[in-house]
Amino acid sequence: MASAASSTCQRRYDVFLSFRGEDTRNNFTAHLYQALCQKGINTFIDDHKLERGQVISPDLFTAIENSMFSVVVLSQNYASSRWCLDELVKIVECMKSREQRVLPIFYNVDPSDVRKQRGIFGEGLAKHDQERLENMGRVQSWKDALTQVANLSGWDSRNKNEPLLIKEIVTTILNKLLSLSTGDIENMVGLDARIQEVEMRLCLESNNILMLGIWGMGGIGETTLAKAVYNKIRSQFEMCSFFENIGEDLAKKGLIRLQQKFLSQLLEEPNLNMKVLTSIKERLCSKKVLIVLDNVNDPLILKSLVGNQDWFGRGSRIILTTRDKRLLTSHGVFNIYEARRFSDEEAFEFLTHYSLKHELSIDDFMELSREVLGYAQGLPLALEVLGSFLFSMTREEGRNQLNKLKCTPNLKIQEVLEISYDGLDDKEKNIFLDIACFFVGEDKDYVIEILDGCGFFSLSGIRALLDKSLITIYLNKLMMHDLIQEMGREIVRRQSLEEPGERSRLWFHEDIYDALKRNTASEKIEGIFLNLSHLEETLDFTAQAFSRMSKLRLLKVYNSEDTSGNFKDTSNKEKCRVNFSKDFKLCYDCLRCLYLHGYSLKSLPSDFNPKNLVELSMPYSHIQQLWKGIKVLEKLKFIDLSHSKYLIETPDFSGVTNLRRLVLEGCVSLCKVDSSLEDLKNFSFLNLKNCKMLKSLPSSTCDLRSLETLILSGCSKFKEFSENFGSLEMLMELYADEIGLTVLPSSFSFLRNLKVLSFSGCKGPPSTFWVLPRRISNPIGPILQPLSGLCSLVLLKLSDCNLKDESNLSSLGSLSSLQWLDLRRNGFVTLPSTISQLSNLEVLALENCKRLQALPPVLQSSLIKLFVANCTSLKDFSSQVLKSLLQTWELQKHELMDYHNYRSFPELFAFISGSRIPDWIRYQSSGSEVKAELPPNWFNSNFQAFALSFVSFPQFILNKFVAHATFHCTSSDNSPSFDISTESTCCP
């Protein structure tokens, strides 16, 4: 029988054990109690004997009321104890009033004897009748309780292996608890979906041994997720254990004590005393185990605790949480689940839970929530920390606290995130701090070049940052969570809280202004990035201010407004709030990146010789001549002098042997490009856009066998290419819009690697057409013949080029790789049938071809978009478009008939002018939804397409509009239903 000690606390129990002490106290019940406790099931038991005449303590009834389950061990002498029977009555009462779950165990008694109070069990109960109790109603309540409990589903111990029976009981209780419990994971929205994703990766139905990594940035919830998965599936394993923050255990206890704790928890032997490392395999190779190692930060942990899969029995699962992906892959764990941040909706729901604990108006909550969501960016840790105290403040206090966070990060968040930084080596730390302070959002390859120039081995360093979730890469740009960036910048700020000039990196304009204005910049400074758009006063760049910066690697003076991409209005960008003194110079020895927007001097200093320089950028400068003679700058790879309107000619590049990119866009006075370009063996990118005075390139340019991109658009005086232009064998992109070109050299067809060619706006003299080849002995040469050899060409733009029917467009049919053909705003009447030979063509743009009267009778099935808006001479254009398209769709019959392939249906969009839907579109509506009743068996070999037409009035100030359509198909005969979604953007 269970009794309660006077010290029993009012806390909730998982299980209340009711038993007859003299029958099972020292055997079955003791073993059951131990097994329940080993599984973490909080169980109430007290095996002290109650002496005759003692009254059961009220605390006992409280313990019953505060338990989720009551396990009643009905043994032979159970009914002979009035105290046991009183317990049972209370248990039945709680079963009815509190929905408590009661689980009977018939220990060496027949369940029917209990139910009918007969046999040995009934003899015990009969003794109470013989004692002529004053309250016979009490006996009846005992009988009723026994009958009700005996009718419940439970376990019959007769002819059962006792250890197996106990295991079965414990497993059942544990499963029921896990299904009922919300656990200690409070306010974890979105958890169910993430658990399901992890379970899919665990393949629990398989008997193979499997290791899974859960990886993510600090504070993103890897531990919470792993704990939730562990609690849900633990009952499916013979042995299981969750080792929280095991990296910290290794640091505190050492490897032997860590392995001892590991085995003690799994084997449920708390008294292990290990002197040396032992074999995990020998202990566990026959056991189906579930092991979670949380916060793994050292490969030694994996090697010593879960070295190989064959250390464990069939069906075992090992879950490893870490911030370092390299630890997983180096251990051969490639099954990795990346923990993800909250979506905006999940983050808002998360915060809503905190707001319910406080009396907040809707307006106050919404205002604070917007700020918190923007700050936390889906990081659960930040949402939890901020939500726990911000919503207890007034609106003014909350706003003040958020403003404080912008300059002083929350310590708790900072400490958690900084753990990942502490695990980096010195070079990786430098890379991280450079990115956090300067390079977020920059092109990865560019940053690698700069940081490699600093000797940081940045390729492997960036890999390390990726593996530790400190950075991400999106569209080849280095990205970083705002709180990670804030953490890095705070590390730099702590280098000198009061004196910015004593820090290694400066990016905040007020700190830079302070250090340079007071001449306090020290030799500790390695990088300065100054955004001119934030300066309110002019700042002097003097030799004295920079004289002590002997370790300066990176100097960038820039205007963030340059990122707008609008180079037509340069007046504001030419205004620079930095005054470069005539004696301005730097310590060049360590300099790798020099970017000076609006450099006001006419040339660089005569002693300019930064031998380690990788980038030299001086957009919107007053440079007339970059340098005289030859400068040996062998590590220089990037030069940008864009919009330097006084630059007349380029310098001699023969000493800059590793130059890769040269940007001279908008250098409107540039007349000459130096012939020394031919010495550049690695040169791949040349941008001369809008160099309006440039008439030609030196013939030696054609010796640039590594040149991949050439931009000449807007060079209105540029008349011709060299005869050997086709020697640019690696050229992949040529942009020559609106240039003064009249002819193409015959060697143009040798550009076998050219993928993008844009000649938009190259009209040439109307009488001769710009595309005429030079006169050669062969009189047959068609007008577009120089293009016919471009076998790799993917995109061709010939819009607004004065093309007529005489231009012999039929030669375009030989461009076998062409996917995008832009012929807008031209004067032809018909398109040649050879257009149908372009088997890879996906986009055909014919807008504003106002003389065009007919489309080709057949277009290729590869076509996705057809633009024919404002083709005013095109007769019955909607019918022509549909007819041309349907005749191209020759799909295989099985593709049409397979419902599962509906997503592979071709999608073709035709953009045409008009203000009404064609009459042949049967089902029409003025709203955003159209319902159509399809005939029976419509989805057969005769089906060709769905035709959707809509009228839109786009806001052309945006230069585009987006059409989105969803087909939802259902059937009355219970055939599979499906959705087809399509979307297209039209750019007029």
LINBELMO-V479577 format. One record per residue. N is the residue number from 1. SS is DSSP state (a for helix, b for strand, c for the rest). BURIAL is + if it has 24 or more other ideal C-beta (glycine too) atoms within 12 Angstrom, else -. D_FIRST is the distance of its C-alpha to the first C-alpha in whole Angstrom. Layout:
N:SS:BURIAL:D_FIRST
N:SS:BURIAL:D_FIRST
This chain:
1:c:+:0
2:c:+:4
3:c:+:7
4:c:+:10
5:c:-:13
6:c:-:16
7:c:-:18
8:c:+:16
9:c:-:19
10:c:-:20
11:c:-:21
12:c:-:20
13:b:+:17
14:b:+:18
15:b:+:14
16:b:+:11
17:b:+:8
18:b:+:6
19:c:+:4
20:c:+:4
21:a:+:5
22:a:-:8
23:a:+:9
24:a:+:9
25:c:+:8
26:c:-:12
27:c:+:13
28:a:+:13
29:a:+:10
30:a:-:12
31:a:+:15
32:a:+:14
33:a:+:13
34:a:-:16
35:a:+:18
36:a:+:17
37:a:+:18
38:a:+:22
39:c:+:23
40:c:+:22
41:c:+:20
42:c:+:18
43:b:+:14
44:b:+:12
45:c:+:9
46:c:+:8
47:c:+:7
48:c:-:8
49:c:-:8
50:c:+:9
51:c:-:12
52:c:-:13
53:c:-:15
54:c:-:13
55:c:-:13
56:c:+:11
57:c:-:13
58:a:-:15
59:a:-:14
60:a:+:11
61:a:+:13
62:a:-:16
63:a:+:14
64:a:+:13
65:a:+:17
66:c:+:18
67:b:+:16
68:b:+:19
69:b:+:16
70:b:+:13
71:b:+:12
72:b:+:10
73:b:+:9
74:b:+:10
75:c:+:11
76:c:+:13
77:c:+:11
78:a:+:8
79:a:+:11
80:a:+:11
81:c:+:8
82:a:+:10
83:a:+:7
84:a:+:6
85:a:+:10
86:a:+:11
87:a:+:9
88:a:+:10
89:a:+:14
90:a:+:14
91:a:+:13
92:a:+:16
93:a:+:18
94:a:+:18
95:a:+:19
96:a:-:22
97:a:-:23
98:c:-:22
99:c:-:23
100:c:+:19
101:b:+:19
102:b:+:16
103:b:+:16
104:b:+:14
105:b:+:14
106:b:+:15
107:c:+:14
108:c:+:17
109:c:+:17
110:c:-:20
111:a:+:19
112:a:-:22
113:a:+:20
114:a:+:17
115:a:+:20
116:a:-:22
117:c:+:19
118:c:-:21
119:a:-:21
120:a:-:18
121:a:+:16
122:a:+:18
123:a:-:18
124:a:+:15
125:a:+:16
126:a:-:19
127:a:-:18
128:a:+:17
129:a:-:21
130:a:-:22
131:c:-:21
132:c:-:23
133:c:-:21
134:c:-:24
135:c:-:22
136:a:-:23
137:a:-:22
138:a:-:19
139:a:+:18
140:a:-:20
141:a:-:18
142:a:+:15
143:a:+:18
144:a:-:19
145:a:+:16
146:a:+:15
147:a:+:19
148:a:-:19
149:a:+:16
150:a:+:18
151:c:-:21
152:c:+:20
153:c:-:21
154:c:+:19
155:b:+:19
156:b:-:19
157:c:+:19
158:c:-:21
159:c:-:24
160:c:-:23
161:c:-:24
162:a:+:20
163:a:-:22
164:a:-:24
165:a:+:21
166:a:+:19
167:a:+:22
168:a:+:22
169:a:+:19
170:a:+:20
171:a:+:23
172:a:+:23
173:a:+:20
174:a:+:23
175:a:-:26
176:a:+:24
177:a:+:24
178:a:+:27
179:a:-:29
180:a:-:27
181:c:-:28
182:c:-:31
183:c:-:30
184:c:-:31
185:c:+:35
186:c:-:36
187:c:+:39
188:c:+:40
189:c:+:43
190:c:+:44
191:a:+:41
192:a:-:41
193:a:-:44
194:a:+:44
195:a:+:41
196:a:-:43
197:a:-:46
198:a:+:44
199:a:+:42
200:a:-:45
201:a:+:46
202:a:+:43
203:c:-:44
204:c:+:40
205:c:-:42
206:c:-:44
207:c:-:43
208:c:-:45
209:c:+:44
210:b:+:45
211:b:+:45
212:b:+:45
213:b:+:47
214:b:+:46
215:b:+:49
216:c:+:50
217:c:+:52
218:c:+:49
219:c:+:47
220:c:+:48
221:c:+:44
222:a:+:44
223:a:+:40
224:a:+:39
225:a:+:40
226:a:+:39
227:a:+:35
228:a:+:35
229:a:+:36
230:a:+:34
231:a:+:31
232:a:+:32
233:a:+:33
234:a:+:31
235:a:+:29
236:a:+:32
237:c:+:32
238:c:+:30
239:b:+:30
240:b:+:31
241:b:+:32
242:b:+:34
243:b:+:36
244:c:-:37
245:c:+:40
246:a:+:41
247:a:+:44
248:a:-:43
249:a:+:41
250:a:+:44
251:a:-:46
252:a:-:44
253:a:-:42
254:a:-:45
255:a:+:45
256:a:-:43
257:a:-:40
258:a:+:40
259:a:+:40
260:a:+:37
261:a:+:35
262:a:+:36
263:a:+:34
264:a:-:31
265:a:+:30
266:a:+:31
267:a:+:30
268:c:-:27
269:c:-:28
270:c:-:28
271:c:-:30
272:c:-:33
273:c:-:36
274:c:+:39
275:c:-:42
276:c:-:45
277:c:-:44
278:c:-:43
279:c:-:43
280:a:+:41
281:a:-:42
282:a:-:41
283:a:+:38
284:a:+:37
285:c:-:40
286:c:-:38
287:c:+:35
288:c:+:35
289:b:+:35
290:b:+:35
291:b:+:36
292:b:+:38
293:b:+:40
294:c:+:41
295:c:+:44
296:c:+:46
297:c:+:49
298:c:+:50
299:a:+:51
300:a:+:49
301:a:+:46
302:a:+:47
303:a:-:48
304:a:+:46
305:a:+:43
306:c:+:44
307:c:+:47
308:c:-:48
309:a:+:46
310:a:-:46
311:a:+:43
312:c:+:41
313:c:+:40
314:c:-:41
315:c:+:40
316:c:+:39
317:b:+:40
318:b:+:41
319:b:+:41
320:b:+:43
321:b:+:44
322:b:+:47
323:c:+:50
324:c:+:53
325:a:+:54
326:a:+:56
327:a:+:52
328:a:+:51
329:a:-:55
330:a:-:56
331:c:+:52
332:c:-:53
333:c:+:51
334:c:-:53
335:c:+:50
336:b:+:50
337:b:+:49
338:b:+:51
339:c:+:48
340:c:+:51
341:c:+:51
342:c:+:50
343:c:-:53
344:a:-:54
345:a:-:52
346:a:+:49
347:a:+:50
348:a:+:51
349:a:+:47
350:a:+:46
351:a:+:48
352:a:+:47
353:a:-:43
354:a:+:44
355:a:+:47
356:c:-:44
357:c:-:42
358:c:-:46
359:c:-:48
360:c:+:51
361:c:-:54
362:a:-:55
363:a:-:58
364:a:+:57
365:a:+:54
366:a:-:56
367:a:+:59
368:a:+:56
369:a:+:54
370:a:-:58
371:a:+:58
372:a:+:55
373:a:+:55
374:a:+:59
375:a:+:57
376:a:+:54
377:c:+:56
378:c:+:52
379:c:+:51
380:a:+:47
381:a:+:47
382:a:+:50
383:a:+:49
384:a:+:45
385:a:+:47
386:a:+:50
387:a:+:48
388:a:+:45
389:a:-:48
390:a:+:51
391:c:+:49
392:c:-:49
393:c:+:52
394:c:-:55
395:a:-:58
396:a:-:60
397:a:-:57
398:a:+:56
399:a:-:60
400:a:-:60
401:a:+:57
402:a:+:58
403:a:-:62
404:a:-:61
405:a:+:59
406:c:-:62
407:c:-:63
408:c:-:60
409:c:+:57
410:c:+:54
411:a:-:52
412:a:-:49
413:a:+:51
414:a:+:53
415:a:-:51
416:a:+:49
417:a:+:52
418:a:+:54
419:a:+:52
420:a:+:54
421:a:+:57
422:a:+:56
423:c:+:55
424:c:+:59
425:c:-:62
426:a:-:65
427:a:-:67
428:a:+:64
429:a:+:64
430:a:+:67
431:a:+:67
432:a:+:64
433:a:+:66
434:a:+:69
435:a:+:68
436:a:+:65
437:a:+:68
438:a:+:71
439:a:+:71
440:c:+:68
441:c:+:70
442:c:+:72
443:b:-:73
444:a:+:71
445:a:+:74
446:a:+:76
447:a:+:74
448:a:+:73
449:a:+:77
450:a:+:77
451:a:+:74
452:a:+:75
453:a:+:78
454:c:+:76
455:c:-:75
456:c:+:72
457:c:-:71
458:a:+:70
459:a:-:69
460:a:-:66
461:a:+:65
462:a:+:65
463:a:-:63
464:a:+:61
465:a:+:60
466:a:+:60
467:a:+:57
468:c:+:55
469:c:+:56
470:c:+:58
471:c:+:61
472:b:+:61
473:b:+:64
474:b:-:66
475:c:-:69
476:c:-:70
477:b:-:69
478:b:+:67
479:b:+:64
480:c:+:62
481:c:+:59
482:a:+:60
483:a:+:57
484:a:+:58
485:a:+:62
486:a:+:61
487:a:+:59
488:a:+:62
489:a:+:64
490:a:+:62
491:a:+:62
492:a:+:66
493:a:+:66
494:c:-:64
495:c:+:66
496:c:-:68
497:c:-:67
498:c:-:70
499:c:-:73
500:a:+:73
501:a:+:76
502:a:+:74
503:c:+:71
504:c:+:72
505:b:+:72
506:b:+:73
507:c:+:73
508:c:+:73
509:a:+:76
510:a:-:76
511:a:+:75
512:a:+:78
513:a:+:80
514:a:-:79
515:a:+:79
516:a:+:83
517:a:-:84
518:c:-:83
519:c:-:84
520:c:+:81
521:c:+:80
522:c:+:79
523:c:-:79
524:c:+:75
525:c:+:76
526:c:+:76
527:b:+:76
528:b:+:77
529:b:+:77
530:b:+:78
531:b:+:78
532:a:+:82
533:a:-:80
534:a:-:78
535:c:+:81
536:c:-:83
537:c:-:86
538:c:-:88
539:b:+:86
540:b:+:89
541:b:+:88
542:c:-:90
543:a:-:91
544:a:-:90
545:a:+:86
546:a:+:86
547:c:-:87
548:c:-:84
549:c:+:82
550:c:-:83
551:c:+:79
552:c:+:80
553:c:+:79
554:b:+:78
555:b:+:81
556:b:+:80
557:b:+:82
558:b:+:81
559:c:+:81
560:a:-:78
561:a:+:81
562:a:+:82
563:a:-:79
564:a:-:80
565:c:-:83
566:c:-:85
567:c:+:88
568:c:-:91
569:c:-:91
570:c:+:91
571:a:-:92
572:a:-:89
573:a:+:88
574:a:+:91
575:c:-:91
576:c:+:89
577:c:+:87
578:b:+:88
579:b:-:91
580:b:+:92
581:c:-:94
582:c:-:97
583:c:-:96
584:c:+:93
585:c:+:91
586:c:+:88
587:c:+:87
588:c:+:87
589:c:-:86
590:c:+:82
591:c:+:83
592:c:+:81
593:b:+:81
594:b:+:84
595:b:+:84
596:b:+:86
597:c:+:86
598:c:+:90
599:c:+:91
600:c:+:94
601:c:+:97
602:c:-:99
603:c:+:98
604:c:+:96
605:c:+:97
606:c:-:99
607:c:-:97
608:c:+:94
609:c:+:93
610:c:+:89
611:c:-:89
612:c:+:85
613:c:+:85
614:c:+:83
615:b:+:84
616:b:+:87
617:b:+:86
618:c:+:89
619:c:+:89
620:c:+:91
621:c:+:93
622:c:+:96
623:c:+:97
624:c:+:100
625:c:+:100
626:c:+:97
627:c:+:99
628:c:-:102
629:c:-:103
630:b:-:100
631:c:+:97
632:c:-:95
633:c:+:91
634:c:-:90
635:c:+:86
636:c:+:87
637:c:+:85
638:b:+:85
639:b:+:88
640:b:+:88
641:c:+:91
642:c:+:90
643:c:+:92
644:c:+:95
645:c:+:98
646:c:+:100
647:c:+:99
648:c:+:103
649:b:+:102
650:c:+:99
651:c:+:99
652:b:+:100
653:c:+:97
654:c:-:98
655:c:-:96
656:c:+:93
657:c:+:92
658:c:+:88
659:c:+:89
660:c:+:87
661:b:+:87
662:b:+:90
663:b:+:89
664:c:+:93
665:c:+:92
666:c:+:94
667:c:+:96
668:c:+:99
669:c:+:102
670:c:+:101
671:c:-:104
672:b:+:103
673:c:+:101
674:c:+:102
675:a:+:102
676:a:+:100
677:a:+:97
678:a:+:98
679:a:+:97
680:c:+:94
681:c:-:92
682:c:+:88
683:c:+:89
684:c:+:88
685:b:+:88
686:b:+:91
687:b:+:91
688:c:+:94
689:c:+:93
690:c:+:95
691:c:+:98
692:c:+:101
693:c:+:104
694:c:+:103
695:c:-:105
696:c:+:104
697:c:+:102
698:c:+:104
699:a:-:104
700:a:+:102
701:a:+:99
702:a:+:99
703:a:+:99
704:c:+:95
705:c:-:93
706:c:+:90
707:c:+:90
708:c:+:88
709:b:+:88
710:b:+:91
711:b:+:91
712:c:+:95
713:c:+:94
714:c:+:96
715:c:+:99
716:c:+:102
717:c:-:105
718:c:+:103
719:c:-:106
720:c:+:105
721:c:+:103
722:c:+:104
723:c:-:106
724:c:-:103
725:a:+:100
726:a:+:99
727:a:+:98
728:c:+:95
729:c:-:93
730:c:+:90
731:c:+:90
732:c:+:87
733:b:+:88
734:b:+:91
735:b:+:91
736:c:+:95
737:c:+:95
738:c:+:98
739:c:+:100
740:c:+:104
741:c:+:104
742:c:+:106
743:c:+:106
744:b:+:103
745:c:+:105
746:a:+:105
747:a:+:102
748:a:+:100
749:a:+:99
750:a:+:98
751:c:+:94
752:c:-:92
753:c:+:89
754:c:+:90
755:c:+:87
756:b:+:87
757:b:+:91
758:b:+:92
759:c:+:95
760:c:+:94
761:c:+:97
762:c:+:100
763:c:+:103
764:c:+:106
765:c:-:109
766:c:-:109
767:c:-:112
768:c:-:111
769:c:+:107
770:c:+:105
771:c:+:104
772:c:+:107
773:b:+:107
774:c:-:110
775:c:-:113
776:c:-:113
777:c:-:115
778:c:-:113
779:c:-:114
780:c:-:111
781:c:-:109
782:c:+:107
783:c:+:105
784:c:+:102
785:a:+:102
786:a:+:101
787:a:+:98
788:c:+:98
789:c:+:97
790:c:+:93
791:c:-:91
792:c:+:88
793:c:+:89
794:c:+:85
795:b:+:86
796:b:+:90
797:b:+:91
798:c:+:95
799:c:+:94
800:c:+:97
801:c:+:100
802:c:+:103
803:c:+:102
804:c:+:104
805:a:-:105
806:a:-:107
807:a:+:105
808:c:+:104
809:a:+:100
810:a:+:100
811:a:+:99
812:a:+:96
813:a:+:95
814:a:+:95
815:c:+:92
816:c:-:90
817:c:+:87
818:c:+:87
819:c:+:84
820:b:+:85
821:b:+:89
822:b:+:90
823:c:+:93
824:c:+:93
825:c:+:96
826:c:+:99
827:c:+:102
828:c:+:102
829:c:-:102
830:b:+:100
831:c:+:98
832:c:+:99
833:a:-:97
834:a:+:96
835:a:+:93
836:a:+:92
837:a:-:92
838:c:+:89
839:c:-:86
840:c:+:84
841:c:+:85
842:c:+:82
843:b:+:84
844:b:+:87
845:b:+:88
846:c:+:92
847:c:+:91
848:c:+:94
849:c:+:97
850:c:-:99
851:c:+:101
852:c:+:99
853:c:-:100
854:b:+:97
855:c:+:94
856:c:+:94
857:c:-:94
858:c:+:91
859:c:+:88
860:c:+:86
861:c:+:83
862:c:+:81
863:c:+:82
864:c:+:80
865:b:+:81
866:b:+:85
867:b:+:86
868:c:+:90
869:c:+:89
870:c:-:93
871:c:+:95
872:c:-:97
873:c:-:99
874:c:+:97
875:c:-:97
876:c:-:95
877:a:+:92
878:a:+:89
879:a:-:90
880:a:+:92
881:a:+:88
882:a:+:86
883:a:+:89
884:a:+:89
885:a:+:85
886:a:+:84
887:c:-:87
888:c:+:85
889:c:+:82
890:c:-:82
891:c:-:79
892:c:-:77
893:a:-:76
894:a:-:73
895:a:-:72
896:a:-:73
897:a:-:71
898:c:-:68
899:a:-:66
900:a:-:64
901:a:-:67
902:a:+:67
903:a:-:67
904:a:-:70
905:c:+:72
906:c:+:75
907:c:+:75
908:c:+:79
909:b:+:80
910:b:+:83
911:b:+:84
912:c:+:87
913:c:+:89
914:c:+:89
915:c:-:88
916:c:-:87
917:c:-:85
918:c:-:87
919:c:-:88
920:c:-:86
921:c:-:83
922:c:-:82
923:c:-:79
924:c:-:79
925:c:-:77
926:c:-:78
927:c:-:74
928:c:-:72
929:c:-:71
930:c:-:73
931:c:-:71
932:c:-:73
933:c:-:73
934:c:-:73
935:c:-:75
936:c:-:73
937:c:-:73
938:c:-:74
939:c:+:73
940:c:-:75
941:c:-:78
942:c:-:80
943:c:-:78
944:c:-:79
945:c:+:78
946:c:+:76
947:c:+:79
948:c:+:78
949:c:+:80
950:c:+:80
951:c:-:82
952:c:+:81
953:c:-:83
954:c:-:81
955:c:-:82
956:a:-:84
957:a:-:84
958:a:-:81
959:c:-:83
960:c:-:80
961:b:-:78
962:b:-:75
963:b:+:74
964:b:-:71
965:b:-:70
966:b:-:67
967:b:+:68
968:b:-:65
969:b:-:66
970:c:-:64
971:c:-:64
972:c:-:64
973:c:-:64
974:c:-:60
975:c:-:62
976:c:-:61
977:c:-:61
978:b:-:62
979:b:-:64
980:b:-:67
981:b:-:67
982:b:+:70
983:b:-:72
984:b:+:75
985:b:-:77
986:b:+:80
987:c:-:83
988:c:-:86
